[in-house]
Amino acid sequence: MISISLIRNLGIDEYEFNFQFHSHSNYPSALALSDTLNFLGVDNSAYELEKEYWNEIPTDFITQYNIVPLKVWTANLKS
């Protein structure tokens, strides 16, 4: 969920942001966020980076990350 304080900090209209973001055909996604910010005149870029390039990320950024679920394997062991 996008923070209200982030929207206000960017100086964009909260109602217009929510309308554009929630009505985007790819909502919820990073693409929907980027397209909404572009529509509202906020310069932004989206990248998919490997960990080795994290040191090149600007000081101010928004992130979306995926956590791979831990698979627990069980076995029926017979004596």
Summary of the structure (lengths in Angstrom):
residues: 79
radius of gyration: 18.5
end to end distance: 50.2
largest distance: 67.3
contacts: 113
relative contact order: 0.11
helix: 41%
strand: 0%
